[in-house]
C-alpha cells in the first residue's frame, strides 16, 4: 500500500480509530488533515505526527454542522492542492431504548453519525472529482448488522452508514470514486473505556467484552486502521460498495462464545 502524493481527510481524527487511521495514512506517505471538534486532543495529535516527520494539519470541525465541514474541507484542499481520501469516522455513543431515548439524544446521535457522514462526503466528493477520483472509507460497526441492548440510536445510525456507503459507491463508480466501510468489533478506544467505566466495574466489563470475540481479546485501533488504509489504497482498486468486518470473530459464533464454550451442539465422546 502506498499513499505518496495523496491527501486524506479523517473526521474524528483526534483519538481512537480516527487517530490510528491518520497515523497509518501518514506512514504510507499521505498528507493528512484531521477534522475534529476536540481542539486540544486534535492539536496534540497533529503535533505528535509532525514531530514524527509527517505532514498533518488540524481543522476545527463539528461534522454535524454543514458550514464547518465545508470550510474545513475547502481549507484542506487549499493547503494541500487536492483531496484523494476521506475517512468518515466521527462518532459518539449514547444509550437508551426506543421508549427511553429522548428526541434530543436521538437527534444528536443521528447528527454526528449520519448527517456528519453526509456532510463529509457531500463536500469531499467534488474535491475528489477535481483531483481525478478518490476513495471513501466510512467507519461503521458490527452494530451495522446486529444490535446490543439499550442503544437504539447508535444501532440505527450505524445501520444507516451501510446504506450511505452503498449509495455513494453506486452513484460515483463511473467517476472513479470508490466507497467502502469498515465494521469494527470492540476496539480499545476512549469510547469503549468510557462505556466500561459506566458499569462501575470496568475491568470486569472489559474482560467480558474480550470474551465475546472468537480471538478472545479486544481489538487495537491500529488493526482497524490497517483495514481503513487498505480500502483507501489502490490495492483495493476493484473493491467498492462493500463492508469489511474487523471484529476478531465476534459475529461468527452462533449464540455467542459462552454458548460455544458450553459444548452445546458439539459431538459427544463415545
C-alpha positions in Angstrom: 0.0 0.0 0.0 1.3 3.4 -1.0 -0.1 6.9 -0.4 2.7 9.0 -1.7 1.2 12.3 -3.1 -2.2 11.6 -1.7 -4.2 14.0 0.5 -6.5 12.5 3.1 -9.2 13.9 5.5 -10.0 12.0 8.7 -13.1 13.1 10.6 -13.0 12.4 14.3 -9.2 12.0 13.9 -8.2 13.2 17.4 -8.2 9.9 19.1 -9.1 6.2 18.8 -9.6 4.6 15.4 -9.5 8.1 13.7 -6.1 8.9 15.0 -4.8 5.4 14.3 -6.1 5.8 10.7 -4.4 9.2 10.4 -1.1 7.7 11.6 -1.3 4.8 9.2 -2.1 7.0 6.2 0.9 9.2 7.2 3.0 6.1 7.4 2.1 5.3 3.8 3.1 8.8 2.7 -0.2 10.7 2.7 -0.6 14.3 3.8 -3.4 14.2 6.4 -6.0 16.7 7.7 -7.7 15.8 10.9 -11.2 17.2 11.4 -12.4 17.1 15.0 -14.4 19.2 17.5 -11.9 18.4 20.3 -9.4 21.2 19.6 -7.0 20.2 22.4 -6.8 16.5 21.6 -6.6 17.1 17.8 -3.9 19.7 18.1 -1.8 17.4 20.3 -2.3 14.6 17.9 -1.1 16.7 14.9 1.9 18.0 16.9 2.9 14.4 17.6 2.5 13.5 13.9 4.6 16.4 12.9 7.3 15.5 15.4 7.4 12.1 13.7 8.2 13.8 10.4 4.7 13.6 8.9 2.7 16.2 7.2 -0.5 16.8 9.1 -2.9 19.6 9.9 -5.9 20.2 12.2 -9.0 22.0 11.1 -11.7 22.6 13.8 -14.9 20.9 12.7 -18.2 19.7 14.2 -19.3 17.3 11.4 -22.9 17.8 12.3 -22.6 21.5 11.2 -22.6 21.7 7.4 -20.8 25.1 7.2 -17.9 23.9 9.4 -17.4 20.8 7.2 -17.5 22.8 4.0 -14.9 25.2 5.5 -12.6 22.5 6.8 -12.5 20.5 3.5 -12.1 23.7 1.5 -9.2 24.6 3.8 -7.6 21.2 3.3 -7.8 21.5 -0.5 -6.4 25.0 -0.4 -3.4 23.9 1.8 -2.5 20.6 0.0 -3.8 21.2 -3.5 -6.4 18.4 -3.7 -8.2 15.6 -2.0 -7.9 11.8 -2.6 -9.1 10.0 0.5 -11.9 10.6 3.1 -12.1 8.6 6.3 -15.5 9.4 7.8 -15.0 8.2 11.3 -16.6 10.8 13.7 -19.0 9.2 16.1 -20.5 9.2 19.6 -22.2 6.6 21.8 -25.5 7.3 23.5 -27.7 5.0 25.4 -31.4 4.3 25.7 -34.1 2.1 24.1 -36.9 3.4 21.8 -39.0 4.4 24.7 -36.4 6.0 27.0 -34.3 7.7 24.3 -35.1 11.4 24.4 -35.7 13.1 21.0 -32.7 15.3 21.6 -30.4 12.3 22.2 -31.7 10.7 19.0 -31.1 13.8 17.0 -27.6 14.3 18.4 -26.6 10.7 17.6 -28.0 10.9 14.0 -26.5 14.4 13.5 -22.9 13.2 14.3 -23.0 9.7 12.6 -25.4 10.1 9.7 -25.6 13.8 8.9 -21.9 14.1 9.7 -21.1 11.4 7.1 -23.5 13.1 4.7 -21.8 16.4 5.1 -18.3 15.0 4.9 -19.0 13.1 1.7 -21.0 15.9 0.2 -18.0 18.2 0.2 -15.2 15.7 -0.2 -16.6 14.2 -3.4 -16.4 17.3 -5.5 -12.8 17.9 -4.3 -12.0 14.2 -5.2 -13.6 14.6 -8.7 -11.4 17.7 -9.2 -8.4 15.6 -8.2 -9.2 12.8 -10.6 -11.1 10.5 -8.2 -10.6 9.0 -4.8 -11.6 6.6 -2.1 -14.1 7.0 0.8 -13.9 4.8 3.9 -16.8 5.0 6.3 -16.3 3.6 9.8 -19.4 1.7 10.7 -19.7 -1.1 13.2 -20.6 -4.7 13.8 -23.8 -3.0 15.1 -24.5 -2.2 11.4 -25.6 -5.9 11.2 -26.7 -6.7 14.7 -27.6 -4.8 17.9 -26.8 -4.5 21.6 -29.5 -3.6 24.1 -30.3 -0.1 25.2 -28.5 1.5 22.2 -31.3 2.2 19.6 -29.9 5.5 18.3 -26.4 4.1 17.9 -27.6 0.9 16.2 -29.9 2.8 13.9 -27.1 5.2 12.9 -24.6 2.5 12.2 -27.1 0.7 10.1 -27.7 3.9 8.1 -24.0 4.2 7.3 -24.1 0.9 5.3 -26.8 2.4 3.1 -24.8 5.6 2.6 -21.8 3.6 1.6 -23.7 1.6 -1.0 -25.5 4.6 -2.4 -22.2 6.5 -2.9 -20.5 3.5 -4.4 -23.3 3.2 -7.0 -23.7 6.8 -7.8 -20.0 7.6 -8.3 -18.4 4.4 -9.6 -18.4 5.7 -13.1 -16.4 8.8 -11.9 -13.5 6.9 -10.3 -14.7 7.2 -6.7 -14.9 4.1 -4.5 -16.8 3.9 -1.2 -16.5 1.2 1.4 -16.9 0.8 5.1 -15.1 -1.0 7.9 -17.2 -2.6 10.6 -15.1 -3.0 13.8 -16.0 -5.1 16.8 -14.9 -3.9 20.3 -11.8 -1.8 19.9 -9.7 -0.3 22.8 -10.6 3.3 22.3 -11.6 6.1 24.7 -15.2 5.5 23.8 -15.0 1.8 24.8 -13.2 2.7 28.0 -16.0 5.3 28.9 -18.6 2.6 28.2 -16.8 0.2 30.6 -16.5 2.9 33.3 -20.3 3.4 33.3 -20.7 -0.1 34.8 -18.7 0.7 37.9 -16.6 -2.4 37.3 -14.7 -1.5 34.2 -12.1 -4.3 34.3 -14.7 -7.0 34.7 -16.7 -5.4 31.8 -13.6 -5.3 29.5 -12.9 -8.9 30.3 -16.5 -9.8 29.4 -16.2 -7.8 26.2 -13.0 -9.5 25.2 -14.6 -12.9 25.7 -17.3 -12.1 23.1 -14.7 -12.3 20.4 -13.5 -15.6 18.9 -10.0 -14.4 19.2 -10.5 -13.8 22.9 -9.5 -10.2 23.1 -10.4 -6.6 22.3 -9.1 -5.2 19.1 -6.5 -2.4 18.8 -7.2 0.8 16.9 -4.2 0.1 14.6 -5.8 -3.1 13.5 -8.8 -1.2 12.2 -6.6 1.4 10.7 -4.8 -1.2 8.6 -8.2 -2.2 7.1 -9.0 1.5 6.5 -5.7 2.1 4.7 -6.2 -1.0 2.5 -9.6 0.1 1.4 -8.3 3.7 0.8 -5.4 2.4 -1.2 -5.0 1.4 -4.9 -4.6 -2.2 -3.6 -8.4 -2.1 -3.2 -9.0 -0.7 -6.7 -11.7 -3.2 -7.6 -13.5 -3.1 -4.3 -16.5 -0.7 -3.8 -19.8 -0.7 -2.0 -18.7 -3.4 0.5 -18.2 -3.7 4.2 -15.0 -5.2 5.7 -15.7 -6.7 9.1 -12.8 -6.2 11.6 -14.2 -7.9 14.7 -11.9 -10.6 15.9 -14.6 -13.2 15.0 -17.3 -11.5 17.2 -20.1 -12.2 14.7 -19.0 -15.8 13.9 -20.2 -17.9 16.9 -23.9 -18.8 16.9 -25.3 -18.0 20.3 -22.1 -16.2 21.3 -18.8 -17.5 22.7 -20.5 -18.5 26.0 -22.8 -20.8 24.1 -20.0 -22.2 22.1 -17.8 -22.8 25.1 -20.6 -24.7 26.9 -20.2 -27.6 24.4 -23.8 -27.5 23.3 -24.0 -28.7 19.7 -20.7 -30.4 19.7 -20.2 -34.1 19.0 -20.0 -36.0 22.2 -17.5 -38.7 23.1 -18.5 -42.3 22.5 
